[in-house]
Amino acid sequence: MFVLAVLLLASCREKEPVVKVIENAVTDYDGNTYNAVQIGKQVWMKENLRTTHYADGTPVGSDDICSVEQRANTSEEYGFLYSDEAAALGGSYNNDASNSVQGICPDGWHLPSRYEWLVLSRYVQQFTDDVVGALSAPAGWDLDTNGIHNTSDINSFQFSALPSRRIEYYSYSKPVGCFWSSTVYQTDGLRPPVIYTYDMTVMDYYNNTQLYFFRYGGMFPFASVRCVRDK
């Protein structure tokens, strides 16, 4: 019976990943059109959001949007960075993995929760150990001098993640990809003041660190936005 169960489980696993690019999948209020990619059962925007308005036409506040650090005139490719409150506009401070917060995303799409980011990571991990490389764009990052990534793995899932910020790492600074989630982090109520901030998903290209979450409590307040299509 055990052998039969193992065989049945193996037969249910996908032999090849489901990766399908969808061109011109969504248009935001500003008229920007984005390609998307289906990865497993999820459909993600293949590009960073670059709108200056919410879906209802309300402008994003000037204090809630900025350009990608250290890259000039690249909003067409790199999108904008948004504050967590702007990214999750209309959301509530809860940790429900199934919650759907539209936030700044166009109609029919929403800001992914921490759970949805983990679903993406775990799906890719079925087919390669190089999750970050498989989700990262082939250009835009500094040279991989340590040979961490195999060339064949780079962007093999067509997610095309790009660096958006720089962080201090020991004695030097390096770019990372930072993306908002709709899942909130709450500091320990025993150490006031209680701080609420949304989780940030980070892709560390140079250490091949899989998706993980920084909880900055407002000290690192801007990140890119990738939207997920509503089911």
N, C-alpha and C positions, 0 to 999 in steps of 0.2 A: 504493500500500500504506500509505503514511504517513497519507493522508487517511482511509482505511478504518479504520485503527487508532484515529485520533482520534474518529471517529464512534462506533465501538464503545465506547470509553472513556466518551464522553459519555452514551451510552445506558444505561450501567451505573450512573451516578450517580443518586442519588435526587433527584427534583424537589421533593418535600415531605419534611420531617423526620418521623421516626417518634417521636411523643410521645404516651404513653398513661398516664393516671393510674390506679393500681390502689388502690382503697380497702381499708383494713383488711388490708393485705398481710402483716403480720407482728406478732406479739405477743411482748414480751420477758418475762423471768422475773418482773418486778414486775407484769405484767398491763397494761403500757402498749401500746396498739395504734398502729401507724404506717401512714400511707399511703405508697405507693411510686409511682415513675414510670419507665416504660420510655422510654429515650432511645436511639434506634438499637437496637443489639442488647443493650445493658446495661439492667439494672433496678436502680435506686438507691432507697434510702429517701428519701422526700420531706421528712422531718423529721429534726432532730438527735436523736441517741440521748439518753435521759434515764433509763436504768436505773441502779440502785444495786447490781445483782448481775450476775455472769457467768451464762452459760447453764446452768451446772450448779448454780446456787444460791449459790455462794461470794460473800460480800459484797465490794464494792470497798472497799479500804482508805481510811480518812478522809483520808489524805495524798495520795491519787491522784484525788480528785474535788473539784470546786468549782463555784460558780455562775458564770454569765456576768458579766463585769465591768460594773459601773455600771448594771446593770438588775436591779431588785428583783422578787422573786417571779415570775419568768418561766420557770421550768424547764419548765412545760407547753408553752410555745411555743419557747423557745430551747434547751432541753435543758441538759445539764451539760457542763462542761469536764473532760477526763481527762488524766492524765499519759500520756506515750508508752508507758511500760512497762505501764500498766493497759490502754490501748487495744489493744496488740498482745500481750496475755498469751498465752503458748504459742507465740509466733512465734520465729523464729531470726534472727540477724543475717546476712542475706544480701540480695543485690540481684537475685535472680531475678525478672524482670518477670512471670513467670507464676505466682509463688508465691501460695498462698491461705492467709492467716492469719486464723482466725476471731476471735481476740482477744476483745474484749468483746461482739462482735456475737451476736445470737440464732442458734440452730441454723438452718442453711440459708443463712446470710449470712456475709460476711467483710469484714474491713478492706481497703479498696482499696489496691492497690499504686500506686506512682508511675506506672507504665505505664497502669493503668486510669484514673487521673485524666487523663492525656494523651489517651487514647482519647476520653473525654468531651469535652474541650476541642476536639480536632480535629474531632469530629463536628459540634459546634455551629458551628464556624468555617466549615463548608461553606455555611451558610445565613445567617450574619450576622457582621459584623466586631465587633459588640458582644457578645462572649462572656460577659463578666462580667454585663452587664445582663440578658442572656437567661437567666442562671442565678440571678439575685438576686430575692428576694421584693419585691413592690411596696411593702411597708411595713416599718418597722423601721430603715431607714437614715436618716441625716440628709439634709436637703434637698440635692438636686443643683443647687447654685447655678451651676455652670459649664456646665450643659446638655450634659453629656457623653453621656448616654443618650437615645435616642428612646423616647417613651412606649410605642410599639407593640412595642419590643424587650424591655421589662422583664418578666422571668419568662416569656417566651414558650416556654421549654422546661420550665416547671413544676418546676424543681429547688428553688426557694424558699430560696436561701441567705440566711442572716441574719448580721449582725455578731456576733462573739463576743469580740473583744478590741480593745484600743486599742494603737496603736504610735506612737512618736515619729517624726514625719516632718518633717525640717528644723526649723522653728520652732514647730510645733504638733502636737497629738495628734489622731489620727483612728481611727475604728473600721474593722476589717477582719474578714473571715470567715476563720477558720483551721480546718483540718481535717487530722487525722492520715492518713498513708499507712503502709503496712506495709513500705515500702522504707527501709532503714537507710542512714544516712550515717556514714562512718568518717573521722575526721581523719587527717591525714598521720602515718604511723607514725614519720617522722623527727623529729617535734616532739612528744615525749611530754609528758603522758600521752595515750595514744590514747583518744579519746572516741567512744562509739557513741551515736547518737540517731536516732530515726526521722524521716523527712522530714515536713515540714508543708506542706500545700498552702494557699496564701493567695489570697483574692480581694480585690483592691484596687478597691473600687467607685468611688472618687473620682478615680482616674486611668485607669479602664477597663483596668487591667493584667490580662492573662490569667493563667491559673493558673501559678504558679511556686513555687519551693520555698525555704524558709528552712532553714538548718542552724545552729541555735542552740547546739548542744553543751550543752544543759541550762539555758541562761539564760532560755529562754522556754518553760517546760515543759508548758503546758496548752493544749488545743485541743478543738474539737468533733469528733464522730465521725458520719460517714455510712457506712452499710454498703451493700455491693453483694450482690445475690442470687447464690448459687452457680449455676454452669451445670449 
